[in-house]
Amino acid sequence: MKKTPRQRTLDERWAFMVEDLFSTMSGAGHKDEVTKDFEYTREDGEMLIGATAGMLKRLSAGPNSR
């Protein structure tokens, strides 16, 4: 069953953020029809690195720390 964003659990919301972050970053390494015109600024790169670091910190804390 598809859920609307409002129906997602907290874990599901975190999972979507991980998937969206990965999807956004993977556009830099692919030059297909959709991503061939993607251009990232320095500010984009800094934000993506910071978001990745934050996500890795949260994930490395493990499930018992939530």
Rosetta blueprint (number, residue, H / E / L):
1 M L
2 K L
3 K L
4 T L
5 P H
6 R H
7 Q H
8 R L
9 T L
10 L H
11 D H
12 E H
13 R H
14 W H
15 A H
16 F H
17 M H
18 V H
19 E H
20 D H
21 L H
22 F H
23 S H
24 T H
25 M H
26 S H
27 G L
28 A L
29 G L
30 H L
31 K L
32 D L
33 E L
34 V L
35 T L
36 K L
37 D L
38 F L
39 E L
40 Y L
41 T L
42 R H
43 E H
44 D H
45 G H
46 E H
47 M H
48 L H
49 I H
50 G H
51 A H
52 T H
53 A H
54 G H
55 M H
56 L H
57 K H
58 R H
59 L H
60 S H
61 A L
62 G L
63 P H
64 N H
65 S H
66 R L
